[in-house]
């Protein structure tokens, strides 16, 4: 494209040059050898080189811009459904359990560096999609080390099952190869039931202050 443009430019210039020569007196005309074919070749090569560099820089800019605009989410964020919540603190964890009411809550303790966690995560997302009534909490081990220590989390990935007044139902480590353990626990614990009373405490983490019974709330309001 650059060569064609340069050739057209030189042809146009040559035509204009000849027209200009015809109106000048003979003793003032410019020498015909002023612009040679070698000069044209030089200009053409230079124009082609400049055009190539410009196109290369533009292509590089476009690729960089595309990568920036379409930055993919991290593996622990991909395909997470609306019933999968990231927990960033002990308070968020306690609030989520308190607000879950009688729903079954499955807590996954994971590490962003954990290969087993990464391999298991897509299947966990599909399970969450199949069970929209279950609340899945994701706890990043590195962000919540004190809480994980209190909950006796020593291996990853690790799972806790909670439900209303029953408190913690079960806990175990699980890899992708043993994912059936999670399915079996769901069948066992996700049955129709009516819990009596507020959610219980979680190990050394106490939910009592977050889940005051309505009767006590009414009494405190009356006083």
C-alpha positions as CSV (number, residue, x, y, z in Angstrom):
1,X,0.0,0.0,0.0
2,X,2.9,2.4,0.9
3,X,4.6,1.6,-2.5
4,X,1.4,2.3,-4.5
5,X,0.9,5.6,-2.7
6,X,4.5,6.7,-3.3
7,X,4.3,5.8,-7.0
8,X,1.1,7.7,-7.4
9,X,2.6,10.7,-5.6
10,X,5.8,10.7,-7.8
11,X,3.7,10.3,-11.0
12,X,1.5,13.3,-10.0
13,X,4.6,15.3,-9.1
14,X,6.3,14.5,-12.4
15,X,3.2,15.6,-14.4
16,X,3.1,18.9,-12.4
17,X,6.8,19.4,-12.9
18,X,6.5,19.1,-16.7
19,X,3.6,21.5,-16.8
20,X,5.6,24.0,-14.8
21,X,8.6,23.6,-17.1
22,X,6.6,24.5,-20.2
23,X,5.7,27.9,-18.9
24,X,9.2,29.0,-18.0
25,X,11.6,30.6,-20.5
26,X,14.2,28.2,-22.0
27,X,17.1,29.8,-20.0
28,X,15.2,29.4,-16.7
29,X,14.0,25.8,-16.9
30,X,15.2,23.3,-14.4
31,X,17.4,20.5,-15.3
32,X,15.5,17.3,-16.2
33,X,17.8,15.2,-14.0
34,X,16.7,17.0,-10.9
35,X,14.6,14.1,-9.8
36,X,16.0,10.7,-10.8
37,X,14.5,7.2,-10.5
38,X,17.0,6.4,-7.8
39,X,15.6,9.2,-5.8
40,X,12.1,7.8,-6.3
41,X,13.3,4.4,-5.2
42,X,14.9,5.9,-2.1
43,X,11.7,7.8,-1.2
44,X,9.6,4.7,-1.9
45,X,11.8,2.5,0.3
46,X,11.8,5.1,3.1
47,X,8.0,5.6,2.9
48,X,7.5,1.8,3.0
49,X,9.8,1.5,6.0
50,X,8.0,4.3,7.8
51,X,4.6,2.8,6.9
52,X,5.6,-0.6,8.2
53,X,6.9,0.7,11.5
54,X,3.7,2.8,12.0
55,X,1.5,-0.3,11.2
56,X,3.6,-2.4,13.6
57,X,3.2,0.2,16.4
58,X,-0.5,0.5,15.8
59,X,-0.9,-3.3,15.9
60,X,1.0,-3.5,19.1
61,X,-1.2,-0.7,20.6
62,X,-4.4,-2.5,19.6
63,X,-3.3,-5.8,21.1
64,X,-2.3,-4.1,24.4
65,X,-5.6,-2.2,24.5
66,X,-7.6,-5.4,23.9
67,X,-5.8,-7.3,26.6
68,X,-6.4,-4.5,29.1
69,X,-10.1,-4.2,28.3
70,X,-10.8,-7.9,28.4
71,X,-8.8,-8.8,31.4
72,X,-10.1,-12.2,32.6
73,X,-11.2,-12.8,36.2
74,X,-9.1,-14.9,38.5
75,X,-9.9,-18.6,38.7
76,X,-11.6,-18.3,42.1
77,X,-13.9,-15.6,40.6
78,X,-14.9,-17.4,37.4
79,X,-18.4,-18.7,37.0
80,X,-19.3,-17.9,40.6
81,X,-23.1,-17.9,40.9
82,X,-25.3,-15.4,42.8
83,X,-25.5,-17.8,45.8
84,X,-21.6,-17.9,46.1
85,X,-20.3,-15.1,48.4
86,X,-16.7,-14.1,49.1
87,X,-16.0,-13.7,52.8
88,X,-13.2,-11.1,53.6
89,X,-13.4,-11.0,57.4
90,X,-14.7,-12.7,60.5
91,X,-17.6,-10.2,60.8
92,X,-18.7,-10.9,57.2
93,X,-18.6,-14.6,57.9
94,X,-20.7,-14.3,61.1
95,X,-23.2,-12.0,59.3
96,X,-23.6,-14.4,56.4
97,X,-24.3,-17.3,58.7
98,X,-26.8,-15.2,60.8
99,X,-28.6,-13.9,57.7
100,X,-28.8,-17.4,56.1
101,X,-31.5,-18.4,58.6
102,X,-32.6,-22.1,58.0
103,X,-30.7,-22.4,54.7
104,X,-27.9,-24.9,54.4
105,X,-24.6,-23.1,54.3
106,X,-21.5,-24.7,52.7
107,X,-18.2,-22.9,53.5
108,X,-15.2,-23.5,51.3
109,X,-11.8,-22.6,52.7
110,X,-9.3,-22.2,49.8
111,X,-6.0,-20.7,48.8
112,X,-5.4,-18.8,45.6
113,X,-2.1,-20.8,45.3
114,X,-3.8,-24.2,46.0
115,X,-3.8,-26.5,42.9
116,X,-6.4,-28.8,44.4
117,X,-8.7,-25.8,45.1
118,X,-8.4,-24.6,41.6
119,X,-9.2,-28.1,40.1
120,X,-12.2,-28.5,42.3
121,X,-13.7,-25.0,41.9
122,X,-15.5,-25.4,38.5
123,X,-17.4,-28.5,39.9
124,X,-18.3,-26.5,43.0
125,X,-19.7,-23.7,40.8
126,X,-21.9,-26.2,38.9
127,X,-23.1,-27.7,42.2
128,X,-24.0,-24.2,43.4
129,X,-25.9,-23.6,40.2
130,X,-27.8,-26.9,40.7
131,X,-28.7,-25.9,44.3
132,X,-29.8,-22.2,44.3
133,X,-31.3,-22.7,47.7
134,X,-27.9,-23.4,49.3
135,X,-25.6,-20.6,50.3
136,X,-21.9,-21.1,49.4
137,X,-19.4,-19.0,51.3
138,X,-15.8,-18.8,50.0
139,X,-13.1,-18.0,52.5
140,X,-9.7,-17.0,51.3
141,X,-7.3,-18.7,53.8
142,X,-4.5,-16.0,53.4
143,X,-7.0,-13.2,54.0
144,X,-8.5,-14.8,57.1
145,X,-5.8,-16.8,58.9
146,X,-6.9,-16.0,62.5
147,X,-10.4,-17.1,61.8
148,X,-9.3,-20.2,59.9
149,X,-7.0,-21.1,62.9
150,X,-10.0,-20.8,65.3
151,X,-12.1,-23.0,63.0
152,X,-9.3,-25.6,62.9
153,X,-8.7,-25.4,59.2
154,X,-5.3,-27.1,58.6
155,X,-5.6,-28.4,55.0
156,X,-7.0,-27.0,51.8
157,X,-9.5,-27.2,50.3
158,X,-11.6,-27.6,53.4
159,X,-15.4,-27.5,53.9
160,X,-17.8,-26.7,56.7
161,X,-21.5,-27.3,56.7
162,X,-23.9,-25.2,58.8
163,X,-27.6,-24.9,59.2
164,X,-29.6,-22.6,61.5
165,X,-29.9,-23.7,65.1
166,X,-28.2,-27.0,64.3
167,X,-24.9,-25.0,64.0
168,X,-22.0,-26.9,62.4
169,X,-23.2,-30.1,60.9
170,X,-20.0,-31.5,59.4
171,X,-16.5,-30.6,58.3
172,X,-13.9,-32.4,56.1
173,X,-11.2,-31.9,53.5
174,X,-12.1,-32.7,50.0
175,X,-10.3,-32.9,46.6
176,X,-11.8,-33.2,43.1
177,X,-11.4,-37.0,43.2
178,X,-13.5,-37.2,46.4
179,X,-16.1,-34.6,45.4
180,X,-18.8,-37.2,46.0
181,X,-18.4,-36.5,49.7
182,X,-19.8,-33.0,49.2
183,X,-22.8,-34.4,47.2
184,X,-23.5,-36.9,49.9
185,X,-23.4,-34.3,52.6
186,X,-25.8,-32.1,50.6
187,X,-28.3,-35.0,50.3
188,X,-28.0,-35.7,54.0
189,X,-28.3,-32.1,55.3
190,X,-30.4,-30.3,52.7
191,X,-33.7,-31.8,53.8
192,X,-36.9,-30.0,54.8
193,X,-36.8,-29.0,58.5
194,X,-37.8,-26.3,60.9
195,X,-35.1,-25.0,63.2
196,X,-36.0,-23.7,66.6
197,X,-33.9,-20.8,68.0
198,X,-31.2,-18.6,66.6
199,X,-28.1,-19.9,64.9
200,X,-25.5,-21.4,67.2
201,X,-21.9,-20.3,67.8
202,X,-19.2,-21.4,65.4
203,X,-16.3,-22.8,67.5
204,X,-14.7,-19.9,69.3
205,X,-16.7,-17.5,67.2
206,X,-19.9,-16.5,68.9
207,X,-23.1,-15.7,67.0
208,X,-25.1,-14.8,70.1
209,X,-24.6,-11.1,69.8
210,X,-25.6,-11.1,66.1
211,X,-28.7,-13.3,66.5
212,X,-30.8,-12.0,69.4
213,X,-34.2,-13.7,69.6
214,X,-37.2,-11.5,68.7
215,X,-38.6,-11.9,72.2
216,X,-35.5,-10.4,73.7
217,X,-35.5,-7.6,71.2
218,X,-39.0,-6.7,72.1
219,X,-38.2,-6.7,75.8
220,X,-35.2,-4.4,75.3
221,X,-37.3,-2.1,73.2
222,X,-40.0,-2.0,75.9
223,X,-37.6,-1.1,78.6
